[in-house]
């Protein structure tokens, strides 16, 4: 192999090739000299003898090519020669080379980077055994498509189904874990014993949960995530058999999960405990806290499983009308559920990146066609001197390959940088729920995608100029190559390319405009309170230390007092759940009204006396809670307008009574106030009927502390957390953010922000590329019509007329591109309707602004060529002909 490598290297080297060429030239010249001497002896003159010798010998270049083909390894020599020639050709025109390479690099960087995200989220299989057979199992009610299961319903579905090999349940949970300064909050999940076997995941250390280990009387056991094992226990194998205290309870560590394991519905959980149905919620069929995950039997489709689940739900509804009335079922592929929110934006961005790459490719092809037109005479001369079509075509292929190699290398480097940038833009709280984005980079499919783009680009850049070279036109090139030929055919083709580029730019610009408007309206939507200078943190009180309601209320009051006296704090309050989150619902009924078991489902919040004043929510009727609304008083409740309008239409709700459904047991709750709707659900969802109960009458050990500040709220939160830990080191605090940060970092806002910025970036680049393409077409048209314009001006045409002639051509292309693009953009906008908020896909203001921007850009791009045309001296133009 080594001698062969040395031979190929020597054969392909410039020195070896030069020597071979010199020997070939000497042999040809010697042969011609002998033939010329023979012709002179036959009586011909020297010139005629030389001419006849050359005619008899044949085309010199063709003979050289034949000699090269028959010698050694012609493919290697030709490849090296063609690449060197292509580099020299590009070096002679650096502006063209730089523009083409930059365009390709931009298009490839965007496409490869976005595809890396698509690969990580949509293509790369989940880290489970046979993930296509995994489904999520849920209940279905009008307020919720994928709703929680109750524990008794889960047991019945597990027993009655005929489509699953296994069905297990899980719930996301937070655990208070011992730390150096008290406790800290760690993410975790409670799972049934067969959860990991259903997923097809085996521990890398230790064992899985055993059957029955999730029963109420079973010892408490826990499995660690790989990250928790490394970070908290140093990766030691002696971790098995140790205990860890979670929420005040000792749990035996029995196993460690694989490094690549993740289950997005529970985020980056560190601890997975066996689910023990010991609390009151697990015993009530009407209390929903679990989600199901199942493995389909062989040959069973998702639709068949859905039908079976609906049958079971109907059976349970008949059997338990009080708790299961109106409850349906839902079964969906696990990948669909996990990626439901991010799939549309990734496909949208991939489409935008594809359009940008297409525009870049068309522009480069456009530029290459311009070069071919300018080199037609050169190509015709080379052909007449014996250059074969194959050699000419191979040189165009080499030139395209050199462009792709340079642009592709820069594009791949830029793609890696863009991946890191995009990951950095994802808020940390959202990134925790997207573990599939970990390690995003140049995985095999991403590399193959980049290679496919490079191959297709090389083919396009090679075939585009080749398509303009016809051997039947070579003689025409010799005659017309020096004339000011109008190049009508190419101009029409280039014009069509520009129209397509402008249409694509319009589609991207309209998409960016609609997404930008959606983001603005989302961030400025009326949420029913003033989020400015409002901060919040989560507080978790150990149940063991505060096991009774009076103890919980007492520590809540101490926390409020400790936070209120800190400098910069204006008011404080607590709530069981912050606004904008959703979830936590309750069934209610109105005493004295007919009731047939229907589920009147409303959002449910426990709030302290100063909650609405701290949020600066508006009281429409009645009064707020006061400190006297405690457990010694009859229960009271405040409702929002949506609640009043639905359950007390046309009535004064204040003074009315409510009860929890389905029972009707006194004491009833009295409505003491009605507040304007606070946005309790995500901003892009409708406001739901909501009831607020006094925290002191129904306390909870996990709540949020809300603080109205006079200064920067984020800066005050650490001091508030420290003050709470001084009260009791066993209290954990976490998730410390201002309300404005919560609004800006919400999934609904992030999806639209990312879409708007990325599509906007693509749109800006597409606009620049399309304008550059228009400039190239008009400029080339002017250069080819020099003689025509000179004749017009010689016959009396004024400069204004020339301006009008050139600008009208650009205007026609611009108008055509804008009209086609507007029609396509309305159709494309309907595809992203789910990402739009408060704006129609056919929003006329957006369409008008985009049309005006393109309408201005077109004339600006053609102004310089028009000015150059108007400055043509007719005498010089005619003399050049």
Secondary structure, 3 states (H helix, E strand, C coil): CHHHHHHHHHHHCHHHHHHHHHHHHHHHHHHHHHHHHHHHHCCCCHHHHHHHHHHHHCCHHHHHHHHHHHCCCHHHHHHHHHHHHHHHHHHHCHHHHHHHHHHHHHHHHHHHHHHHHHHHHHHCCCCCCCHHHEEEEEEEECCEEEECEEHHHHHHHHHHCCCEEEEEEEEEEEEEEEECCEEEEEEEEEECCCHHHHHCCCCCEECCCCCCCCCCCCCCEEEECHHHHHHHHCCCHHHCCCEEEECCEEEEEEEECCCCCCCHHHCCCCEEEECCCCCHHHHCCCCEEEEEEEEECCCCCHHHHHHHHHHHHHHHHHHCHHHHCCCEEEEEEHHHHHCHHHHHHHHHHHHHHHHHHHHHHHHHHHHHHHHHHHCHHHHHHHHHCCCCHHHHHHHHHHHHHHHHHHHHHHHHHHHHHHHHHHHHHCCHHHHCCCHHHCCCCCCHHHHHHHHHHHHHHHHHHHHHHHHCCCHHHHHHHHHHCCCCCCCHHHHHHHHHHHHHHHHHHHHHHHHHHHHHHHHHHHHCCCCCCCCCCEEEEEEECCCCCCCCHHHHHHHHHHHHHHHHCCCCEEEEEEECCCCCCCCCEEEEECCCCCCCCCCEEEEEEEECCCHHHHHCCCEEEECCCCCCCCCCCCCEEEEEHHHHHHHCCCCCCCCCEEEECCCCCCCCEEEEEEECCCCCCCCCCCCCCEEEEECCCCCCCEEEEEEEECCCHHHHHHHHHHHHHHHCCCCEEEEEEEHHHHHHCCHHHHHHHHHHHHHHHHHHHHHHHHHHHHHHHHHHHHHHCHHHHHHHHHCCCCHHHHHHHHHHHHHHHHHHHHHHHHHHHHHHHHHCHHHCCCCCCCCHHHHHHHHHHHHHHHHHHHHHHHHHHHCCCHHHHHHHC
